Amino acid sequence: MAALTIVGKDDESEAERIFKTGLVAAGLGEVQVKQLPGADARKVAIANWIWSRTAVSRVWIAERLGMSSAANVSYLIRRWKRRKKKPKLPVDLARILLDPVA
């Protein structure tokens, strides 16, 4: 049986803030991000950032970033974390991801 995570308004607001900040830093718009492949490095980096900072569901992340499913989000984040050499990201996005208070 899967554990139930209760997501408060604060988590969703923070996830939305991270999502929008990440898009700006990546140079993407909300429509444009959904047209990119699910494994696009910018999308996966933003997904990982949201997942590590909030309690929103993988379904929420998949829907907002235009990734195929919650399972795909999990797989891509796990793969991202295991990579020793990360793909090159836009400078602004890479900088934000390194900032512990961003």
C-alpha positions in Angstrom: 0.0 0.0 0.0 1.4 3.4 -1.0 1.9 6.0 1.7 -0.4 9.0 1.5 1.3 12.4 1.5 -0.8 15.4 2.3 0.3 18.4 0.3 -0.6 21.7 1.8 -1.2 25.0 0.0 2.3 26.1 1.0 3.9 23.1 -0.8 2.0 23.7 -4.0 2.7 27.4 -3.9 6.4 26.7 -3.4 6.4 24.1 -6.2 4.7 26.6 -8.5 7.3 29.3 -7.6 10.2 26.9 -8.3 8.5 25.8 -11.5 8.2 29.4 -12.8 11.7 30.4 -11.6 13.2 27.3 -13.2 11.4 28.1 -16.5 12.7 31.6 -16.6 16.3 30.5 -15.7 16.1 27.8 -18.4 14.8 30.3 -21.0 11.5 28.4 -21.5 7.8 29.3 -21.5 5.0 27.1 -20.1 3.9 26.1 -23.5 7.4 25.5 -24.8 8.4 23.3 -21.9 5.5 20.9 -22.6 6.7 20.5 -26.2 10.1 19.3 -25.3 10.9 15.6 -24.8 10.3 14.4 -21.2 14.0 13.6 -20.8 15.2 17.1 -21.7 17.9 18.0 -19.2 16.3 21.3 -18.3 13.0 19.6 -17.5 14.6 16.9 -15.4 16.7 19.4 -13.5 13.5 21.5 -12.7 11.6 18.3 -11.7 14.4 17.2 -9.4 14.5 20.7 -7.8 10.7 20.7 -7.2 10.8 17.1 -5.9 13.7 17.8 -3.5 12.2 21.0 -2.1 8.4 20.3 -1.8 5.9 17.5 -1.1 4.0 17.8 -4.3 3.3 14.6 -6.1 5.1 13.2 -9.1 1.8 13.5 -10.9 1.8 17.3 -10.3 5.4 17.5 -11.6 4.6 15.4 -14.7 1.5 17.6 -15.5 3.3 20.9 -15.0 6.4 20.0 -16.9 4.7 18.0 -19.6 6.4 14.7 -18.7 4.5 11.5 -19.6 3.8 10.1 -16.2 4.6 10.0 -12.5 6.6 6.8 -13.0 8.6 8.6 -15.8 9.3 11.5 -13.4 10.7 9.0 -10.8 12.8 7.2 -13.3 14.3 10.4 -14.8 15.0 12.0 -11.4 16.7 8.8 -10.2 18.8 8.7 -13.4 19.6 12.4 -12.9 20.9 11.8 -9.4 23.0 8.8 -10.4 24.8 10.6 -13.2 28.3 11.5 -12.3 28.6 14.1 -15.1 25.5 16.2 -15.4 24.4 17.5 -18.8 25.2 21.1 -19.6 22.4 23.5 -18.5 21.8 27.2 -19.1 24.0 29.2 -16.8 21.1 30.8 -14.9 19.5 27.5 -14.3 22.7 25.8 -13.2 23.4 28.8 -10.8 20.0 28.5 -9.2 20.2 24.8 -8.7 23.4 25.3 -6.7 21.9 28.0 -4.5 20.6 26.3 -1.3 18.1 29.1 -0.6 16.8 29.6 -4.2 
